[in-house]
Structure formats: C-alpha cells, structure tokens
Amino acid sequence: MTTTATRRDVLGLPPLSGRRLFVGSTVVDSLAAGLVFAFLIIYFQRVTDLSLVDIGAALTVGRLLAMPTPPLVGVVIDRIGPRRVVMIGNVVSFAGLVVCAFAAHAPEIVVGQFLSQLGITAYWTASRGLVEIAAAGEARRRWYALLGALRNVGTGFGSAITALFVSFGSPTTLRVVVATSGAAFLLAAILLSRWKPPTTSDGDGAAVGEDSARTPSRGGFRTVVTDADYVLLLGINLTFVLAAMVLPLVVTIYVTDTIGAPAWYAGALVVINTAMVALLNNPIAGFAERFAPGRVIAVASGVNVVGYAVFAAAGALPGGGYVAGAVLALVAIVVYSLAEVVATPPISDLSVSLARPEIAGRYQGVFQLSWNLGMAVAPVLFTALLSAGSTILWLVLGVVSLAAVGGADLLARRTTTRSAVGSA
C-alpha cells in the first residue's frame, strides 16, 4: 500500500480507485475528438461537391453559432450538475457527427458543425466541475494534469488514425470514420453514466459528489463579472489561450517560411510538444502542488516569455542555412511546452476554487467564454502581427506574458488573503 502510494506520488498521479470509468470516458472522448475535428475541411472536400470556400464558410458559421453558448451551458450546469451536462454534450456531439457523416450540402454542414461544437462546448464548460467531483477534495491539480495528458494522447492518436484514412481511404470510408467518431462520443456518455462518483462532505455538511442541483443565489452572472479575483484570472487565462494557439497557427508557417526548415521538422516539433505534455504533466503537477497556484502560474508566464524570446531569436539569425534556427526552434518548443505543462493544472484549479459553489456553472461558463474568445481572436491577431514581421509577433506575446507574471503574482496575494478571510 505504501509502495503504491509512494510510486503514485513520484509520478504525480491522483488516486484512481473508483474512478476508472470516469478516466475511460475521458480517453474515449479525446479519441473521438481526434478522429475527426482536425480533418473536417479535407473530409468535406473529399465527400461533397462543394468548393473549399463554401466548406470553410459553412464550418465557420456553425462554429460562430456555438461560440457564445458557454454561459447558457453554465446555467444548465447549475441546474443539473456537471456530470449530466458532459453526458448531454457527448450525445449532442454524436448527433452532430451523424449529420456530418451524411452531409452533402452547406446547410447540413452548418447544422453538423453547430451541434458538434455545441457538444464540445458543453463538455469543456462542465469538465472542470466534473474533475472537482472526481477529486472529492483530493489532489485536484493532479487530476487536471492527468486528464490533460490523456486528452493530449487520445487526440493525437485519433488524429494519426484519421490521417491514414485521409491518405488512403475512399469517400465512403471517410464517412464511416466520422460516424465511428460519433459513436465513440456516445460510448463516452455511456461510460460516464455508469460511473458512481465518490461522495464527500463540503464545509457546510452537504453532500458533494453527485449531481445534486443547487439553487442559484441572487446575482448570477453579475456576481461573476464583478468578482475582481476571477476577472483577473480570466485575463491571465486569455494569455495562455493565445499561447495555446501558437502551436496550431504559427509554428508550422514560422518554421518553414521564416526559419527555412522543412515541413517535417515543424511536425516533429508538434510531436515533441505532445510527448512532453503526456509525460511531464503529472510529475510536474505533483511537485508544484506544494506551491500556491498563483505563484506557479506566474512562473509559467515567465517561462513563456523566455520561449517567445528564443522563437524570435530563431528567426532573426543571419542567412546561410537553417540549422542554427532549427536548433533554437527546438529549444523554444521545449520551453514553450514546459510553460504549458506548468500552467494548465493551477489555472483549472483556480477556475473552480475561486467560484462560488452555488453558481459554479455560471463561473465556468464565463471561464470557457474566455477560451472561445481567445481562440476566435488568435487567427486574426497572429496573421496581422506576422504580416508586420515575425519579431513583432513574439514581442507582443512576450509583453502580454510578462504582464501575466505580474497579474498572477497579484492573484496569488489576493487569493491568499481571500482564503485567510474565508477560514476566519
């Protein structure tokens, strides 16, 4: 028993007993997402007669329709609890992918994309609260780290499988892959429905663990947006959303066009990021849990500043070969990935711990909205900055992350005071 606990502490793992169905549901959900969402454009290009412009427009409209829904999902969470919302989200994603599997015209693509994104939005908005239930007050940051690693591996594995089908499969085969992805979402919902969450007692002696509905107090979203500590967290989180979008939006074009390295090298950098997240998430979370989350986030923001500086240096080297720039890009991706690993668990932890329990769903709705906003702004922002010069992009991101260092340090001091007042 002691040996098992010691090994678990070394690896930074949370206790898994009684939670294997929950973990299995997360893995299946991530695999389902990886199977299809990164390939929707090429999928519809292969199976329909629509132009790329029409496909892109239909997918964009579907995503835009789903983008503002997190606050509405938050209200539902406060009514029926996060576990049921995640299950509903999985079923909605299943429905969306069934539509995508049979879609032949732009309106059908819009509906399929909207339903799929609505389901994904419900999942992400409720998932942090679901971790709170699974953790039952124990090793919460380790749980966020574990699930982040599993999602990373599952999504990557699913993407690899679909890449093979895209390369060698017929249109009918691709439709089967999309339908299979939808079925995987349904399986994830079934697994979660069979899981019996642990039940503990909160500070007021109320049962915590099942999806018991709470009666929201007065204030609702007004309470959330006037909570200074939470608004500060939202601003800090937005800097990490922008950081997260660097990998899919910037790295490949920067490495190939600015540094001059081959495309396969950019792909290798993405693989390194995936491997680091999968292997280091839990050991680092286990080590960092002894420190206040705000302090850990401040360190991660500082690490991001260093990563952006190295990226800038990689593209600023004089001509005569790309080898030196490629080596610096490798160093940059390692530093950048380390910042991601360090920051993600404490940010998720604070998004839950700073929320008022009776309207926790509304808090999570607003938190997820900050993700949606950052993901929507990033493509326009990054392309504009890149067109002005790659150094400008890294400078702006570095300044933003440097501001996040100060913001996270302030948040650490404020949350320490908040905890002291709450326990008095």
Secondary structure as a PSIPRED ss2 file (coil, helix, strand):
# PSIPRED VFORMAT (PSIPRED V4.0)

   1 M C   1.000  0.000  0.000
   2 T H   0.000  1.000  0.000
   3 T H   0.000  1.000  0.000
   4 T H   0.000  1.000  0.000
   5 A H   0.000  1.000  0.000
   6 T H   0.000  1.000  0.000
   7 R H   0.000  1.000  0.000
   8 R H   0.000  1.000  0.000
   9 D H   0.000  1.000  0.000
  10 V H   0.000  1.000  0.000
  11 L H   0.000  1.000  0.000
  12 G C   1.000  0.000  0.000
  13 L C   1.000  0.000  0.000
  14 P C   1.000  0.000  0.000
  15 P C   1.000  0.000  0.000
  16 L C   1.000  0.000  0.000
  17 S C   1.000  0.000  0.000
  18 G C   1.000  0.000  0.000
  19 R C   1.000  0.000  0.000
  20 R H   0.000  1.000  0.000
  21 L H   0.000  1.000  0.000
  22 F H   0.000  1.000  0.000
  23 V H   0.000  1.000  0.000
  24 G H   0.000  1.000  0.000
  25 S H   0.000  1.000  0.000
  26 T H   0.000  1.000  0.000
  27 V H   0.000  1.000  0.000
  28 V H   0.000  1.000  0.000
  29 D H   0.000  1.000  0.000
  30 S H   0.000  1.000  0.000
  31 L H   0.000  1.000  0.000
  32 A H   0.000  1.000  0.000
  33 A H   0.000  1.000  0.000
  34 G H   0.000  1.000  0.000
  35 L H   0.000  1.000  0.000
  36 V H   0.000  1.000  0.000
  37 F H   0.000  1.000  0.000
  38 A H   0.000  1.000  0.000
  39 F H   0.000  1.000  0.000
  40 L H   0.000  1.000  0.000
  41 I H   0.000  1.000  0.000
  42 I H   0.000  1.000  0.000
  43 Y H   0.000  1.000  0.000
  44 F H   0.000  1.000  0.000
  45 Q H   0.000  1.000  0.000
  46 R H   0.000  1.000  0.000
  47 V H   0.000  1.000  0.000
  48 T C   1.000  0.000  0.000
  49 D C   1.000  0.000  0.000
  50 L C   1.000  0.000  0.000
  51 S C   1.000  0.000  0.000
  52 L H   0.000  1.000  0.000
  53 V H   0.000  1.000  0.000
  54 D H   0.000  1.000  0.000
  55 I H   0.000  1.000  0.000
  56 G H   0.000  1.000  0.000
  57 A H   0.000  1.000  0.000
  58 A H   0.000  1.000  0.000
  59 L H   0.000  1.000  0.000
  60 T H   0.000  1.000  0.000
  61 V H   0.000  1.000  0.000
  62 G H   0.000  1.000  0.000
  63 R H   0.000  1.000  0.000
  64 L H   0.000  1.000  0.000
  65 L H   0.000  1.000  0.000
  66 A H   0.000  1.000  0.000
  67 M C   1.000  0.000  0.000
  68 P C   1.000  0.000  0.000
  69 T C   1.000  0.000  0.000
  70 P H   0.000  1.000  0.000
  71 P H   0.000  1.000  0.000
  72 L H   0.000  1.000  0.000
  73 V H   0.000  1.000  0.000
  74 G H   0.000  1.000  0.000
  75 V H   0.000  1.000  0.000
  76 V H   0.000  1.000  0.000
  77 I H   0.000  1.000  0.000
  78 D H   0.000  1.000  0.000
  79 R H   0.000  1.000  0.000
  80 I H   0.000  1.000  0.000
  81 G C   1.000  0.000  0.000
  82 P H   0.000  1.000  0.000
  83 R H   0.000  1.000  0.000
  84 R H   0.000  1.000  0.000
  85 V H   0.000  1.000  0.000
  86 V H   0.000  1.000  0.000
  87 M H   0.000  1.000  0.000
  88 I H   0.000  1.000  0.000
  89 G H   0.000  1.000  0.000
  90 N H   0.000  1.000  0.000
  91 V H   0.000  1.000  0.000
  92 V H   0.000  1.000  0.000
  93 S H   0.000  1.000  0.000
  94 F H   0.000  1.000  0.000
  95 A H   0.000  1.000  0.000
  96 G H   0.000  1.000  0.000
  97 L H   0.000  1.000  0.000
  98 V H   0.000  1.000  0.000
  99 V H   0.000  1.000  0.000
 100 C H   0.000  1.000  0.000
 101 A H   0.000  1.000  0.000
 102 F H   0.000  1.000  0.000
 103 A C   1.000  0.000  0.000
 104 A C   1.000  0.000  0.000
 105 H C   1.000  0.000  0.000
 106 A H   0.000  1.000  0.000
 107 P H   0.000  1.000  0.000
 108 E H   0.000  1.000  0.000
 109 I H   0.000  1.000  0.000
 110 V H   0.000  1.000  0.000
 111 V H   0.000  1.000  0.000
 112 G H   0.000  1.000  0.000
 113 Q H   0.000  1.000  0.000
 114 F H   0.000  1.000  0.000
 115 L H   0.000  1.000  0.000
 116 S H   0.000  1.000  0.000
 117 Q H   0.000  1.000  0.000
 118 L H   0.000  1.000  0.000
 119 G H   0.000  1.000  0.000
 120 I H   0.000  1.000  0.000
 121 T H   0.000  1.000  0.000
 122 A H   0.000  1.000  0.000
 123 Y H   0.000  1.000  0.000
 124 W H   0.000  1.000  0.000
 125 T H   0.000  1.000  0.000
 126 A H   0.000  1.000  0.000
 127 S H   0.000  1.000  0.000
 128 R H   0.000  1.000  0.000
 129 G H   0.000  1.000  0.000
 130 L H   0.000  1.000  0.000
 131 V H   0.000  1.000  0.000
 132 E H   0.000  1.000  0.000
 133 I H   0.000  1.000  0.000
 134 A H   0.000  1.000  0.000
 135 A H   0.000  1.000  0.000
 136 A C   1.000  0.000  0.000
 137 G C   1.000  0.000  0.000
 138 E C   1.000  0.000  0.000
 139 A C   1.000  0.000  0.000
 140 R H   0.000  1.000  0.000
 141 R H   0.000  1.000  0.000
 142 R H   0.000  1.000  0.000
 143 W H   0.000  1.000  0.000
 144 Y H   0.000  1.000  0.000
 145 A H   0.000  1.000  0.000
 146 L H   0.000  1.000  0.000
 147 L H   0.000  1.000  0.000
 148 G H   0.000  1.000  0.000
 149 A H   0.000  1.000  0.000
 150 L H   0.000  1.000  0.000
 151 R H   0.000  1.000  0.000
 152 N H   0.000  1.000  0.000
 153 V H   0.000  1.000  0.000
 154 G H   0.000  1.000  0.000
 155 T H   0.000  1.000  0.000
 156 G H   0.000  1.000  0.000
 157 F H   0.000  1.000  0.000
 158 G H   0.000  1.000  0.000
 159 S H   0.000  1.000  0.000
 160 A H   0.000  1.000  0.000
 161 I H   0.000  1.000  0.000
 162 T H   0.000  1.000  0.000
 163 A H   0.000  1.000  0.000
 164 L H   0.000  1.000  0.000
 165 F H   0.000  1.000  0.000
 166 V H   0.000  1.000  0.000
 167 S H   0.000  1.000  0.000
 168 F H   0.000  1.000  0.000
 169 G C   1.000  0.000  0.000
 170 S C   1.000  0.000  0.000
 171 P H   0.000  1.000  0.000
 172 T H   0.000  1.000  0.000
 173 T H   0.000  1.000  0.000
 174 L H   0.000  1.000  0.000
 175 R H   0.000  1.000  0.000
 176 V H   0.000  1.000  0.000
 177 V H   0.000  1.000  0.000
 178 V H   0.000  1.000  0.000
 179 A H   0.000  1.000  0.000
 180 T H   0.000  1.000  0.000
 181 S H   0.000  1.000  0.000
 182 G H   0.000  1.000  0.000
 183 A H   0.000  1.000  0.000
 184 A H   0.000  1.000  0.000
 185 F H   0.000  1.000  0.000
 186 L H   0.000  1.000  0.000
 187 L H   0.000  1.000  0.000
 188 A H   0.000  1.000  0.000
 189 A H   0.000  1.000  0.000
 190 I H   0.000  1.000  0.000
 191 L H   0.000  1.000  0.000
 192 L H   0.000  1.000  0.000
 193 S H   0.000  1.000  0.000
 194 R H   0.000  1.000  0.000
 195 W C   1.000  0.000  0.000
 196 K C   1.000  0.000  0.000
 197 P C   1.000  0.000  0.000
 198 P C   1.000  0.000  0.000
 199 T C   1.000  0.000  0.000
 200 T E   0.000  0.000  1.000
 201 S E   0.000  0.000  1.000
 202 D C   1.000  0.000  0.000
 203 G C   1.000  0.000  0.000
 204 D C   1.000  0.000  0.000
 205 G C   1.000  0.000  0.000
 206 A C   1.000  0.000  0.000
 207 A E   0.000  0.000  1.000
 208 V E   0.000  0.000  1.000
 209 G C   1.000  0.000  0.000
 210 E C   1.000  0.000  0.000
 211 D C   1.000  0.000  0.000
 212 S C   1.000  0.000  0.000
 213 A C   1.000  0.000  0.000
 214 R C   1.000  0.000  0.000
 215 T C   1.000  0.000  0.000
 216 P C   1.000  0.000  0.000
 217 S C   1.000  0.000  0.000
 218 R C   1.000  0.000  0.000
 219 G C   1.000  0.000  0.000
 220 G C   1.000  0.000  0.000
 221 F H   0.000  1.000  0.000
 222 R H   0.000  1.000  0.000
 223 T H   0.000  1.000  0.000
 224 V H   0.000  1.000  0.000
 225 V H   0.000  1.000  0.000
 226 T C   1.000  0.000  0.000
 227 D C   1.000  0.000  0.000
 228 A H   0.000  1.000  0.000
 229 D H   0.000  1.000  0.000
 230 Y H   0.000  1.000  0.000
 231 V H   0.000  1.000  0.000
 232 L H   0.000  1.000  0.000
 233 L H   0.000  1.000  0.000
 234 L H   0.000  1.000  0.000
 235 G H   0.000  1.000  0.000
 236 I H   0.000  1.000  0.000
 237 N H   0.000  1.000  0.000
 238 L H   0.000  1.000  0.000
 239 T H   0.000  1.000  0.000
 240 F H   0.000  1.000  0.000
 241 V H   0.000  1.000  0.000
 242 L H   0.000  1.000  0.000
 243 A H   0.000  1.000  0.000
 244 A H   0.000  1.000  0.000
 245 M H   0.000  1.000  0.000
 246 V H   0.000  1.000  0.000
 247 L H   0.000  1.000  0.000
 248 P H   0.000  1.000  0.000
 249 L H   0.000  1.000  0.000
 250 V H   0.000  1.000  0.000
 251 V H   0.000  1.000  0.000
 252 T H   0.000  1.000  0.000
 253 I H   0.000  1.000  0.000
 254 Y H   0.000  1.000  0.000
 255 V H   0.000  1.000  0.000
 256 T H   0.000  1.000  0.000
 257 D H   0.000  1.000  0.000
 258 T H   0.000  1.000  0.000
 259 I H   0.000  1.000  0.000
 260 G C   1.000  0.000  0.000
 261 A C   1.000  0.000  0.000
 262 P C   1.000  0.000  0.000
 263 A H   0.000  1.000  0.000
 264 W H   0.000  1.000  0.000
 265 Y H   0.000  1.000  0.000
 266 A H   0.000  1.000  0.000
 267 G H   0.000  1.000  0.000
 268 A H   0.000  1.000  0.000
 269 L H   0.000  1.000  0.000
 270 V H   0.000  1.000  0.000
 271 V H   0.000  1.000  0.000
 272 I H   0.000  1.000  0.000
 273 N H   0.000  1.000  0.000
 274 T H   0.000  1.000  0.000
 275 A H   0.000  1.000  0.000
 276 M H   0.000  1.000  0.000
 277 V H   0.000  1.000  0.000
 278 A H   0.000  1.000  0.000
 279 L H   0.000  1.000  0.000
 280 L H   0.000  1.000  0.000
 281 N H   0.000  1.000  0.000
 282 N H   0.000  1.000  0.000
 283 P H   0.000  1.000  0.000
 284 I H   0.000  1.000  0.000
 285 A H   0.000  1.000  0.000
 286 G H   0.000  1.000  0.000
 287 F H   0.000  1.000  0.000
 288 A H   0.000  1.000  0.000
 289 E C   1.000  0.000  0.000
 290 R C   1.000  0.000  0.000
 291 F C   1.000  0.000  0.000
 292 A C   1.000  0.000  0.000
 293 P H   0.000  1.000  0.000
 294 G H   0.000  1.000  0.000
 295 R H   0.000  1.000  0.000
 296 V H   0.000  1.000  0.000
 297 I H   0.000  1.000  0.000
 298 A H   0.000  1.000  0.000
 299 V H   0.000  1.000  0.000
 300 A H   0.000  1.000  0.000
 301 S H   0.000  1.000  0.000
 302 G H   0.000  1.000  0.000
 303 V H   0.000  1.000  0.000
 304 N H   0.000  1.000  0.000
 305 V H   0.000  1.000  0.000
 306 V H   0.000  1.000  0.000
 307 G H   0.000  1.000  0.000
 308 Y H   0.000  1.000  0.000
 309 A H   0.000  1.000  0.000
 310 V H   0.000  1.000  0.000
 311 F H   0.000  1.000  0.000
 312 A H   0.000  1.000  0.000
 313 A H   0.000  1.000  0.000
 314 A H   0.000  1.000  0.000
 315 G H   0.000  1.000  0.000
 316 A H   0.000  1.000  0.000
 317 L C   1.000  0.000  0.000
 318 P C   1.000  0.000  0.000
 319 G C   1.000  0.000  0.000
 320 G C   1.000  0.000  0.000
 321 G C   1.000  0.000  0.000
 322 Y C   1.000  0.000  0.000
 323 V H   0.000  1.000  0.000
 324 A H   0.000  1.000  0.000
 325 G H   0.000  1.000  0.000
 326 A H   0.000  1.000  0.000
 327 V H   0.000  1.000  0.000
 328 L H   0.000  1.000  0.000
 329 A H   0.000  1.000  0.000
 330 L H   0.000  1.000  0.000
 331 V H   0.000  1.000  0.000
 332 A H   0.000  1.000  0.000
 333 I H   0.000  1.000  0.000
 334 V H   0.000  1.000  0.000
 335 V H   0.000  1.000  0.000
 336 Y H   0.000  1.000  0.000
 337 S H   0.000  1.000  0.000
 338 L H   0.000  1.000  0.000
 339 A H   0.000  1.000  0.000
 340 E H   0.000  1.000  0.000
 341 V H   0.000  1.000  0.000
 342 V H   0.000  1.000  0.000
 343 A H   0.000  1.000  0.000
 344 T H   0.000  1.000  0.000
 345 P H   0.000  1.000  0.000
 346 P H   0.000  1.000  0.000
 347 I H   0.000  1.000  0.000
 348 S H   0.000  1.000  0.000
 349 D H   0.000  1.000  0.000
 350 L H   0.000  1.000  0.000
 351 S H   0.000  1.000  0.000
 352 V H   0.000  1.000  0.000
 353 S H   0.000  1.000  0.000
 354 L C   1.000  0.000  0.000
 355 A C   1.000  0.000  0.000
 356 R C   1.000  0.000  0.000
 357 P H   0.000  1.000  0.000
 358 E H   0.000  1.000  0.000
 359 I H   0.000  1.000  0.000
 360 A H   0.000  1.000  0.000
 361 G H   0.000  1.000  0.000
 362 R H   0.000  1.000  0.000
 363 Y H   0.000  1.000  0.000
 364 Q H   0.000  1.000  0.000
 365 G H   0.000  1.000  0.000
 366 V H   0.000  1.000  0.000
 367 F H   0.000  1.000  0.000
 368 Q H   0.000  1.000  0.000
 369 L H   0.000  1.000  0.000
 370 S H   0.000  1.000  0.000
 371 W H   0.000  1.000  0.000
 372 N H   0.000  1.000  0.000
 373 L H   0.000  1.000  0.000
 374 G H   0.000  1.000  0.000
 375 M H   0.000  1.000  0.000
 376 A H   0.000  1.000  0.000
 377 V H   0.000  1.000  0.000
 378 A H   0.000  1.000  0.000
 379 P H   0.000  1.000  0.000
 380 V H   0.000  1.000  0.000
 381 L H   0.000  1.000  0.000
 382 F H   0.000  1.000  0.000
 383 T H   0.000  1.000  0.000
 384 A H   0.000  1.000  0.000
 385 L H   0.000  1.000  0.000
 386 L H   0.000  1.000  0.000
 387 S H   0.000  1.000  0.000
 388 A H   0.000  1.000  0.000
 389 G C   1.000  0.000  0.000
 390 S H   0.000  1.000  0.000
 391 T H   0.000  1.000  0.000
 392 I H   0.000  1.000  0.000
 393 L H   0.000  1.000  0.000
 394 W H   0.000  1.000  0.000
 395 L H   0.000  1.000  0.000
 396 V H   0.000  1.000  0.000
 397 L H   0.000  1.000  0.000
 398 G H   0.000  1.000  0.000
 399 V H   0.000  1.000  0.000
 400 V H   0.000  1.000  0.000
 401 S H   0.000  1.000  0.000
 402 L H   0.000  1.000  0.000
 403 A H   0.000  1.000  0.000
 404 A H   0.000  1.000  0.000
 405 V H   0.000  1.000  0.000
 406 G H   0.000  1.000  0.000
 407 G H   0.000  1.000  0.000
 408 A H   0.000  1.000  0.000
 409 D H   0.000  1.000  0.000
 410 L H   0.000  1.000  0.000
 411 L H   0.000  1.000  0.000
 412 A H   0.000  1.000  0.000
 413 R H   0.000  1.000  0.000
 414 R H   0.000  1.000  0.000
 415 T H   0.000  1.000  0.000
 416 T H   0.000  1.000  0.000
 417 T H   0.000  1.000  0.000
 418 R H   0.000  1.000  0.000
 419 S H   0.000  1.000  0.000
 420 A H   0.000  1.000  0.000
 421 V H   0.000  1.000  0.000
 422 G H   0.000  1.000  0.000
 423 S H   0.000  1.000  0.000
 424 A C   1.000  0.000  0.000
